[in-house]
Amino acid sequence: MDKHTHLAAPVRCAQRQAASMRRLAWGLALASLMLAVALPLAGAGSA
């Protein structure tokens, strides 16, 4: 195992982790947006 691959592995791992964090943040943003839209609609429908 040479120095280059040993150095590149943590970088690749960090990039994959950052991508998953970004996907999680997008999921949370979309869920909160759906709730913000759906809750008033449900309230108006039940009222």
PDBQT receptor file of N, H, CA, C and O in Angstrom, charges set to zero:
ATOM      1  N   MET A   1       0.853  -1.194   0.000  1.00  0.00    +0.000 N 
ATOM      2  CA  MET A   1       0.000   0.000   0.000  1.00  0.00    +0.000 C 
ATOM      3  C   MET A   1       0.887   1.242   0.000  1.00  0.00    +0.000 C 
ATOM      4  O   MET A   1       1.600   1.499   0.969  1.00  0.00    +0.000 OA
ATOM      5  N   ASP A   2       0.842   2.000  -1.073  1.00  0.00    +0.000 N 
ATOM      6  H   ASP A   2       0.262   1.791  -1.861  1.00  0.00    +0.000 HD
ATOM      7  CA  ASP A   2       1.728   3.156  -1.153  1.00  0.00    +0.000 C 
ATOM      8  C   ASP A   2       1.097   4.370  -0.480  1.00  0.00    +0.000 C 
ATOM      9  O   ASP A   2      -0.042   4.329  -0.014  1.00  0.00    +0.000 OA
ATOM     10  N   LYS A   3       1.865   5.442  -0.446  1.00  0.00    +0.000 N 
ATOM     11  H   LYS A   3       2.790   5.476  -0.825  1.00  0.00    +0.000 HD
ATOM     12  CA  LYS A   3       1.445   6.614   0.328  1.00  0.00    +0.000 C 
ATOM     13  C   LYS A   3       0.229   7.294  -0.312  1.00  0.00    +0.000 C 
ATOM     14  O   LYS A   3      -0.612   7.862   0.385  1.00  0.00    +0.000 OA
ATOM     15  N   HIS A   4       0.147   7.229  -1.647  1.00  0.00    +0.000 N 
ATOM     16  H   HIS A   4       0.831   6.767  -2.213  1.00  0.00    +0.000 HD
ATOM     17  CA  HIS A   4      -0.908   7.977  -2.333  1.00  0.00    +0.000 C 
ATOM     18  C   HIS A   4      -2.293   7.399  -2.016  1.00  0.00    +0.000 C 
ATOM     19  O   HIS A   4      -3.219   8.142  -1.689  1.00  0.00    +0.000 OA
ATOM     20  N   THR A   5      -2.428   6.077  -2.113  1.00  0.00    +0.000 N 
ATOM     21  H   THR A   5      -1.676   5.474  -2.378  1.00  0.00    +0.000 HD
ATOM     22  CA  THR A   5      -3.732   5.470  -1.841  1.00  0.00    +0.000 C 
ATOM     23  C   THR A   5      -4.078   5.617  -0.361  1.00  0.00    +0.000 C 
ATOM     24  O   THR A   5      -5.247   5.767  -0.004  1.00  0.00    +0.000 OA
ATOM     25  N   HIS A   6      -3.061   5.572   0.495  1.00  0.00    +0.000 N 
ATOM     26  H   HIS A   6      -2.112   5.450   0.205  1.00  0.00    +0.000 HD
ATOM     27  CA  HIS A   6      -3.306   5.733   1.926  1.00  0.00    +0.000 C 
ATOM     28  C   HIS A   6      -3.822   7.138   2.216  1.00  0.00    +0.000 C 
ATOM     29  O   HIS A   6      -4.618   7.339   3.133  1.00  0.00    +0.000 OA
ATOM     30  N   LEU A   7      -3.365   8.107   1.427  1.00  0.00    +0.000 N 
ATOM     31  H   LEU A   7      -2.718   7.944   0.681  1.00  0.00    +0.000 HD
ATOM     32  CA  LEU A   7      -3.801   9.489   1.622  1.00  0.00    +0.000 C 
ATOM     33  C   LEU A   7      -5.177   9.721   0.997  1.00  0.00    +0.000 C 
ATOM     34  O   LEU A   7      -5.963  10.520   1.506  1.00  0.00    +0.000 OA
ATOM     35  N   ALA A   8      -5.470   9.024  -0.105  1.00  0.00    +0.000 N 
ATOM     36  H   ALA A   8      -4.832   8.375  -0.519  1.00  0.00    +0.000 HD
ATOM     37  CA  ALA A   8      -6.707   9.282  -0.838  1.00  0.00    +0.000 C 
ATOM     38  C   ALA A   8      -7.913   8.636  -0.161  1.00  0.00    +0.000 C 
ATOM     39  O   ALA A   8      -9.038   9.105  -0.337  1.00  0.00    +0.000 OA
ATOM     40  N   ALA A   9      -7.700   7.571   0.608  1.00  0.00    +0.000 N 
ATOM     41  H   ALA A   9      -6.786   7.190   0.750  1.00  0.00    +0.000 HD
ATOM     42  CA  ALA A   9      -8.836   6.868   1.200  1.00  0.00    +0.000 C 
ATOM     43  C   ALA A   9      -9.632   7.741   2.175  1.00  0.00    +0.000 C 
ATOM     44  O   ALA A   9     -10.857   7.774   2.067  1.00  0.00    +0.000 OA
ATOM     45  N   PRO A  10      -9.004   8.450   3.122  1.00  0.00    +0.000 N 
ATOM     46  CA  PRO A  10      -9.796   9.292   4.033  1.00  0.00    +0.000 C 
ATOM     47  C   PRO A  10     -10.508  10.427   3.307  1.00  0.00    +0.000 C 
ATOM     48  O   PRO A  10     -11.597  10.842   3.703  1.00  0.00    +0.000 OA
ATOM     49  N   VAL A  11      -9.880  10.928   2.232  1.00  0.00    +0.000 N 
ATOM     50  H   VAL A  11      -8.996  10.591   1.910  1.00  0.00    +0.000 HD
ATOM     51  CA  VAL A  11     -10.514  12.012   1.471  1.00  0.00    +0.000 C 
ATOM     52  C   VAL A  11     -11.787  11.507   0.813  1.00  0.00    +0.000 C 
ATOM     53  O   VAL A  11     -12.820  12.175   0.846  1.00  0.00    +0.000 OA
ATOM     54  N   ARG A  12     -11.706  10.311   0.209  1.00  0.00    +0.000 N 
ATOM     55  H   ARG A  12     -10.867   9.768   0.183  1.00  0.00    +0.000 HD
ATOM     56  CA  ARG A  12     -12.882   9.736  -0.437  1.00  0.00    +0.000 C 
ATOM     57  C   ARG A  12     -13.972   9.468   0.601  1.00  0.00    +0.000 C 
ATOM     58  O   ARG A  12     -15.153   9.695   0.339  1.00  0.00    +0.000 OA
ATOM     59  N   CYS A  13     -13.573   8.984   1.778  1.00  0.00    +0.000 N 
ATOM     60  H   CYS A  13     -12.614   8.800   1.990  1.00  0.00    +0.000 HD
ATOM     61  CA  CYS A  13     -14.539   8.719   2.844  1.00  0.00    +0.000 C 
ATOM     62  C   CYS A  13     -15.205  10.014   3.290  1.00  0.00    +0.000 C 
ATOM     63  O   CYS A  13     -16.414  10.046   3.520  1.00  0.00    +0.000 OA
ATOM     64  N   ALA A  14     -14.419  11.085   3.415  1.00  0.00    +0.000 N 
ATOM     65  H   ALA A  14     -13.436  11.059   3.229  1.00  0.00    +0.000 HD
ATOM     66  CA  ALA A  14     -14.972  12.366   3.853  1.00  0.00    +0.000 C 
ATOM     67  C   ALA A  14     -15.930  12.923   2.802  1.00  0.00    +0.000 C 
ATOM     68  O   ALA A  14     -16.959  13.506   3.147  1.00  0.00    +0.000 OA
ATOM     69  N   GLN A  15     -15.598  12.747   1.521  1.00  0.00    +0.000 N 
ATOM     70  H   GLN A  15     -14.763  12.274   1.241  1.00  0.00    +0.000 HD
ATOM     71  CA  GLN A  15     -16.487  13.236   0.465  1.00  0.00    +0.000 C 
ATOM     72  C   GLN A  15     -17.809  12.478   0.480  1.00  0.00    +0.000 C 
ATOM     73  O   GLN A  15     -18.875  13.068   0.304  1.00  0.00    +0.000 OA
ATOM     74  N   ARG A  16     -17.730  11.144   0.693  1.00  0.00    +0.000 N 
ATOM     75  H   ARG A  16     -16.864  10.665   0.835  1.00  0.00    +0.000 HD
ATOM     76  CA  ARG A  16     -18.962  10.354   0.742  1.00  0.00    +0.000 C 
ATOM     77  C   ARG A  16     -19.800  10.769   1.940  1.00  0.00    +0.000 C 
ATOM     78  O   ARG A  16     -21.026  10.833   1.851  1.00  0.00    +0.000 OA
ATOM     79  N   GLN A  17     -19.138  11.055   3.070  1.00  0.00    +0.000 N 
ATOM     80  H   GLN A  17     -18.142  11.003   3.142  1.00  0.00    +0.000 HD
ATOM     81  CA  GLN A  17     -19.852  11.482   4.267  1.00  0.00    +0.000 C 
ATOM     82  C   GLN A  17     -20.518  12.835   4.032  1.00  0.00    +0.000 C 
ATOM     83  O   GLN A  17     -21.659  13.044   4.446  1.00  0.00    +0.000 OA
ATOM     84  N   ALA A  18     -19.819  13.751   3.373  1.00  0.00    +0.000 N 
ATOM     85  H   ALA A  18     -18.892  13.581   3.037  1.00  0.00    +0.000 HD
ATOM     86  CA  ALA A  18     -20.381  15.072   3.090  1.00  0.00    +0.000 C 
ATOM     87  C   ALA A  18     -21.581  14.945   2.156  1.00  0.00    +0.000 C 
ATOM     88  O   ALA A  18     -22.566  15.666   2.316  1.00  0.00    +0.000 OA
ATOM     89  N   ALA A  19     -21.509  14.041   1.188  1.00  0.00    +0.000 N 
ATOM     90  H   ALA A  19     -20.708  13.456   1.058  1.00  0.00    +0.000 HD
ATOM     91  CA  ALA A  19     -22.624  13.858   0.261  1.00  0.00    +0.000 C 
ATOM     92  C   ALA A  19     -23.844  13.322   0.996  1.00  0.00    +0.000 C 
ATOM     93  O   ALA A  19     -24.964  13.759   0.730  1.00  0.00    +0.000 OA
ATOM     94  N   SER A  20     -23.646  12.384   1.914  1.00  0.00    +0.000 N 
ATOM     95  H   SER A  20     -22.737  12.029   2.130  1.00  0.00    +0.000 HD
ATOM     96  CA  SER A  20     -24.775  11.838   2.660  1.00  0.00    +0.000 C 
ATOM     97  C   SER A  20     -25.363  12.888   3.596  1.00  0.00    +0.000 C 
ATOM     98  O   SER A  20     -26.578  12.943   3.786  1.00  0.00    +0.000 OA
ATOM     99  N   MET A  21     -24.497  13.728   4.186  1.00  0.00    +0.000 N 
ATOM    100  H   MET A  21     -23.510  13.684   4.032  1.00  0.00    +0.000 HD
ATOM    101  CA  MET A  21     -24.997  14.797   5.054  1.00  0.00    +0.000 C 
ATOM    102  C   MET A  21     -25.831  15.788   4.251  1.00  0.00    +0.000 C 
ATOM    103  O   MET A  21     -26.870  16.258   4.714  1.00  0.00    +0.000 OA
ATOM    104  N   ARG A  22     -25.359  16.106   3.028  1.00  0.00    +0.000 N 
ATOM    105  H   ARG A  22     -24.515  15.725   2.652  1.00  0.00    +0.000 HD
ATOM    106  CA  ARG A  22     -26.103  17.052   2.195  1.00  0.00    +0.000 C 
ATOM    107  C   ARG A  22     -27.460  16.465   1.794  1.00  0.00    +0.000 C 
ATOM    108  O   ARG A  22     -28.470  17.167   1.769  1.00  0.00    +0.000 OA
ATOM    109  N   ARG A  23     -27.462  15.151   1.478  1.00  0.00    +0.000 N 
ATOM    110  H   ARG A  23     -26.641  14.581   1.498  1.00  0.00    +0.000 HD
ATOM    111  CA  ARG A  23     -28.726  14.499   1.121  1.00  0.00    +0.000 C 
ATOM    112  C   ARG A  23     -29.677  14.497   2.314  1.00  0.00    +0.000 C 
ATOM    113  O   ARG A  23     -30.881  14.699   2.154  1.00  0.00    +0.000 OA
ATOM    114  N   LEU A  24     -29.131  14.269   3.518  1.00  0.00    +0.000 N 
ATOM    115  H   LEU A  24     -28.153  14.105   3.647  1.00  0.00    +0.000 HD
ATOM    116  CA  LEU A  24     -29.958  14.289   4.724  1.00  0.00    +0.000 C 
ATOM    117  C   LEU A  24     -30.527  15.684   4.959  1.00  0.00    +0.000 C 
ATOM    118  O   LEU A  24     -31.693  15.830   5.325  1.00  0.00    +0.000 OA
ATOM    119  N   ALA A  25     -29.701  16.709   4.747  1.00  0.00    +0.000 N 
ATOM    120  H   ALA A  25     -28.754  16.591   4.449  1.00  0.00    +0.000 HD
ATOM    121  CA  ALA A  25     -30.178  18.087   4.939  1.00  0.00    +0.000 C 
ATOM    122  C   ALA A  25     -31.282  18.420   3.937  1.00  0.00    +0.000 C 
ATOM    123  O   ALA A  25     -32.264  19.069   4.297  1.00  0.00    +0.000 OA
ATOM    124  N   TRP A  26     -31.132  17.983   2.680  1.00  0.00    +0.000 N 
ATOM    125  H   TRP A  26     -30.335  17.455   2.388  1.00  0.00    +0.000 HD
ATOM    126  CA  TRP A  26     -32.178  18.212   1.680  1.00  0.00    +0.000 C 
ATOM    127  C   TRP A  26     -33.457  17.493   2.074  1.00  0.00    +0.000 C 
ATOM    128  O   TRP A  26     -34.550  18.035   1.907  1.00  0.00    +0.000 OA
ATOM    129  N   GLY A  27     -33.331  16.265   2.603  1.00  0.00    +0.000 N 
ATOM    130  H   GLY A  27     -32.443  15.825   2.739  1.00  0.00    +0.000 HD
ATOM    131  CA  GLY A  27     -34.516  15.520   3.027  1.00  0.00    +0.000 C 
ATOM    132  C   GLY A  27     -35.245  16.230   4.153  1.00  0.00    +0.000 C 
ATOM    133  O   GLY A  27     -36.474  16.303   4.155  1.00  0.00    +0.000 OA
ATOM    134  N   LEU A  28     -34.486  16.757   5.117  1.00  0.00    +0.000 N 
ATOM    135  H   LEU A  28     -33.487  16.698   5.115  1.00  0.00    +0.000 HD
ATOM    136  CA  LEU A  28     -35.101  17.488   6.230  1.00  0.00    +0.000 C 
ATOM    137  C   LEU A  28     -35.782  18.754   5.725  1.00  0.00    +0.000 C 
ATOM    138  O   LEU A  28     -36.882  19.085   6.168  1.00  0.00    +0.000 OA
ATOM    139  N   ALA A  29     -35.143  19.460   4.809  1.00  0.00    +0.000 N 
ATOM    140  H   ALA A  29     -34.249  19.191   4.449  1.00  0.00    +0.000 HD
ATOM    141  CA  ALA A  29     -35.735  20.690   4.274  1.00  0.00    +0.000 C 
ATOM    142  C   ALA A  29     -37.029  20.381   3.525  1.00  0.00    +0.000 C 
ATOM    143  O   ALA A  29     -38.019  21.097   3.674  1.00  0.00    +0.000 OA
ATOM    144  N   LEU A  30     -37.025  19.316   2.721  1.00  0.00    +0.000 N 
ATOM    145  H   LEU A  30     -36.221  18.734   2.600  1.00  0.00    +0.000 HD
ATOM    146  CA  LEU A  30     -38.231  18.959   1.982  1.00  0.00    +0.000 C 
ATOM    147  C   LEU A  30     -39.342  18.516   2.926  1.00  0.00    +0.000 C 
ATOM    148  O   LEU A  30     -40.507  18.851   2.712  1.00  0.00    +0.000 OA
ATOM    149  N   ALA A  31     -38.989  17.762   3.973  1.00  0.00    +0.000 N 
ATOM    150  H   ALA A  31     -38.043  17.489   4.147  1.00  0.00    +0.000 HD
ATOM    151  CA  ALA A  31     -40.000  17.307   4.926  1.00  0.00    +0.000 C 
ATOM    152  C   ALA A  31     -40.620  18.485   5.663  1.00  0.00    +0.000 C 
ATOM    153  O   ALA A  31     -41.836  18.529   5.851  1.00  0.00    +0.000 OA
ATOM    154  N   SER A  32     -39.797  19.437   6.081  1.00  0.00    +0.000 N 
ATOM    155  H   SER A  32     -38.809  19.402   5.929  1.00  0.00    +0.000 HD
ATOM    156  CA  SER A  32     -40.332  20.601   6.795  1.00  0.00    +0.000 C 
ATOM    157  C   SER A  32     -41.196  21.448   5.859  1.00  0.00    +0.000 C 
ATOM    158  O   SER A  32     -42.207  22.010   6.280  1.00  0.00    +0.000 OA
ATOM    159  N   LEU A  33     -40.795  21.537   4.589  1.00  0.00    +0.000 N 
ATOM    160  H   LEU A  33     -39.974  21.080   4.247  1.00  0.00    +0.000 HD
ATOM    161  CA  LEU A  33     -41.594  22.289   3.621  1.00  0.00    +0.000 C 
ATOM    162  C   LEU A  33     -42.946  21.608   3.405  1.00  0.00    +0.000 C 
ATOM    163  O   LEU A  33     -43.977  22.278   3.351  1.00  0.00    +0.000 OA
ATOM    164  N   MET A  34     -42.943  20.279   3.280  1.00  0.00    +0.000 N 
ATOM    165  H   MET A  34     -42.105  19.734   3.324  1.00  0.00    +0.000 HD
ATOM    166  CA  MET A  34     -44.201  19.543   3.128  1.00  0.00    +0.000 C 
ATOM    167  C   MET A  34     -45.098  19.748   4.339  1.00  0.00    +0.000 C 
ATOM    168  O   MET A  34     -46.304  19.948   4.191  1.00  0.00    +0.000 OA
ATOM    169  N   LEU A  35     -44.516  19.700   5.542  1.00  0.00    +0.000 N 
ATOM    170  H   LEU A  35     -43.536  19.538   5.662  1.00  0.00    +0.000 HD
ATOM    171  CA  LEU A  35     -45.305  19.922   6.756  1.00  0.00    +0.000 C 
ATOM    172  C   LEU A  35     -45.875  21.329   6.771  1.00  0.00    +0.000 C 
ATOM    173  O   LEU A  35     -47.042  21.518   7.115  1.00  0.00    +0.000 OA
ATOM    174  N   ALA A  36     -45.076  22.314   6.404  1.00  0.00    +0.000 N 
ATOM    175  H   ALA A  36     -44.128  22.160   6.123  1.00  0.00    +0.000 HD
ATOM    176  CA  ALA A  36     -45.538  23.703   6.414  1.00  0.00    +0.000 C 
ATOM    177  C   ALA A  36     -46.698  23.891   5.442  1.00  0.00    +0.000 C 
ATOM    178  O   ALA A  36     -47.573  24.723   5.680  1.00  0.00    +0.000 OA
ATOM    179  N   VAL A  37     -46.715  23.126   4.346  1.00  0.00    +0.000 N 
ATOM    180  H   VAL A  37     -46.003  22.450   4.153  1.00  0.00    +0.000 HD
ATOM    181  CA  VAL A  37     -47.815  23.231   3.383  1.00  0.00    +0.000 C 
ATOM    182  C   VAL A  37     -49.005  22.381   3.823  1.00  0.00    +0.000 C 
ATOM    183  O   VAL A  37     -50.154  22.806   3.700  1.00  0.00    +0.000 OA
ATOM    184  N   ALA A  38     -48.729  21.172   4.339  1.00  0.00    +0.000 N 
ATOM    185  H   ALA A  38     -47.796  20.826   4.439  1.00  0.00    +0.000 HD
ATOM    186  CA  ALA A  38     -49.811  20.230   4.629  1.00  0.00    +0.000 C 
ATOM    187  C   ALA A  38     -50.579  20.593   5.894  1.00  0.00    +0.000 C 
ATOM    188  O   ALA A  38     -51.789  20.373   5.961  1.00  0.00    +0.000 OA
ATOM    189  N   LEU A  39     -49.900  21.147   6.900  1.00  0.00    +0.000 N 
ATOM    190  H   LEU A  39     -48.917  21.326   6.846  1.00  0.00    +0.000 HD
ATOM    191  CA  LEU A  39     -50.595  21.441   8.159  1.00  0.00    +0.000 C 
ATOM    192  C   LEU A  39     -51.685  22.500   7.998  1.00  0.00    +0.000 C 
ATOM    193  O   LEU A  39     -52.794  22.278   8.484  1.00  0.00    +0.000 OA
ATOM    194  N   PRO A  40     -51.439  23.631   7.347  1.00  0.00    +0.000 N 
ATOM    195  CA  PRO A  40     -52.537  24.591   7.145  1.00  0.00    +0.000 C 
ATOM    196  C   PRO A  40     -53.665  24.014   6.291  1.00  0.00    +0.000 C 
ATOM    197  O   PRO A  40     -54.835  24.312   6.529  1.00  0.00    +0.000 OA
ATOM    198  N   LEU A  41     -53.322  23.187   5.294  1.00  0.00    +0.000 N 
ATOM    199  H   LEU A  41     -52.371  22.945   5.100  1.00  0.00    +0.000 HD
ATOM    200  CA  LEU A  41     -54.359  22.580   4.463  1.00  0.00    +0.000 C 
ATOM    201  C   LEU A  41     -55.222  21.641   5.295  1.00  0.00    +0.000 C 
ATOM    202  O   LEU A  41     -56.445  21.631   5.158  1.00  0.00    +0.000 OA
ATOM    203  N   ALA A  42     -54.582  20.846   6.164  1.00  0.00    +0.000 N 
ATOM    204  H   ALA A  42     -53.588  20.853   6.275  1.00  0.00    +0.000 HD
ATOM    205  CA  ALA A  42     -55.338  19.937   7.020  1.00  0.00    +0.000 C 
ATOM    206  C   ALA A  42     -56.189  20.730   8.005  1.00  0.00    +0.000 C 
ATOM    207  O   ALA A  42     -57.329  20.359   8.288  1.00  0.00    +0.000 OA
ATOM    208  N   GLY A  43     -55.633  21.822   8.527  1.00  0.00    +0.000 N 
ATOM    209  H   GLY A  43     -54.708  22.123   8.298  1.00  0.00    +0.000 HD
ATOM    210  CA  GLY A  43     -56.389  22.658   9.460  1.00  0.00    +0.000 C 
ATOM    211  C   GLY A  43     -57.591  23.295   8.779  1.00  0.00    +0.000 C 
ATOM    212  O   GLY A  43     -58.669  23.380   9.368  1.00  0.00    +0.000 OA
ATOM    213  N   ALA A  44     -57.410  23.745   7.536  1.00  0.00    +0.000 N 
ATOM    214  H   ALA A  44     -56.534  23.676   7.057  1.00  0.00    +0.000 HD
ATOM    215  CA  ALA A  44     -58.511  24.367   6.808  1.00  0.00    +0.000 C 
ATOM    216  C   ALA A  44     -59.566  23.321   6.447  1.00  0.00    +0.000 C 
ATOM    217  O   ALA A  44     -60.762  23.612   6.424  1.00  0.00    +0.000 OA
ATOM    218  N   GLY A  45     -59.105  22.096   6.164  1.00  0.00    +0.000 N 
ATOM    219  H   GLY A  45     -58.133  21.859   6.183  1.00  0.00    +0.000 HD
ATOM    220  CA  GLY A  45     -60.057  21.052   5.809  1.00  0.00    +0.000 C 
ATOM    221  C   GLY A  45     -60.892  20.605   6.999  1.00  0.00    +0.000 C 
ATOM    222  O   GLY A  45     -62.077  20.305   6.851  1.00  0.00    +0.000 OA
ATOM    223  N   SER A  46     -60.272  20.559   8.193  1.00  0.00    +0.000 N 
ATOM    224  H   SER A  46     -59.310  20.802   8.313  1.00  0.00    +0.000 HD
ATOM    225  CA  SER A  46     -61.006  20.095   9.370  1.00  0.00    +0.000 C 
ATOM    226  C   SER A  46     -61.859  21.204   9.962  1.00  0.00    +0.000 C 
ATOM    227  O   SER A  46     -62.863  20.915  10.613  1.00  0.00    +0.000 OA
ATOM    228  N   ALA A  47     -61.494  22.461   9.759  1.00  0.00    +0.000 N 
ATOM    229  H   ALA A  47     -60.678  22.696   9.230  1.00  0.00    +0.000 HD
ATOM    230  CA  ALA A  47     -62.217  23.578  10.357  1.00  0.00    +0.000 C 
ATOM    231  C   ALA A  47     -63.548  23.819   9.632  1.00  0.00    +0.000 C 
ATOM    232  O   ALA A  47     -64.296  24.725   9.999  1.00  0.00    +0.000 OA
TER     233      ALA A  47
